[in-house]
Amino acid sequence: MVTHAAFGGSTNLILHLSAIAHAAGLNRPTADDWARINRQVPRLVDSLPNGPRNHPTVQVFQAGGVPEVMLHLRRAGLLKLDALTVSGEPLGVMLDWWETSERRSILRARLKERDGIDAGDVILDPESAAKRGLTSTVCFPSGISGAGGIGDQEHRDRPERGRRRRHI
């Protein structure tokens, strides 16, 4: 959920993660869970369709993709580094490997050479992301605002039709 939030992720994961949790016999994440995570995690990826510069997915991959985003999340203290990965190694070990890997260097250099784009302009550190104005992109309607509810003229004229939107 943390990495999803940093990407400004797709609503598809919300559905799939709930199904995976259900199949595994775990509690499914609630709208409040998603909201809490998205309030805690900065969005770090500038990609289609969530701009503002709208880098295509291939450039996100060449900038380092998921492991690159996770390096920033690790520095922010937002990951469980002892969680085992599919390799059987803890996440922290795999991120150490990625940070110094030849593959990372090659991909980032290719992005710069072919597209003239610095990887740090696609996957940003939290401070740069905040300066660029990247914000959470997933939200749920969560109730009625205003004393008069939906029928209140002030709220009826607003695009959200009197509903408060909770960004997650």
Secondary structure, DSSP 8 states (H G I E B T S, - for coil): -HHHHHHT--HHHHHHHHHHHHHTT-----HHHHHHHHHHS---B-BTTS-SS-B-HHHHHHTTHHHHHHHHHHHTT-S-TTSB-TTSSBHHHHHHHHHT-HHHHHHHHHHHHHH---GGGTB--HHHHHHHT-----EEEEEE-STTGGG-HHHHTSTTTTEEEEE-
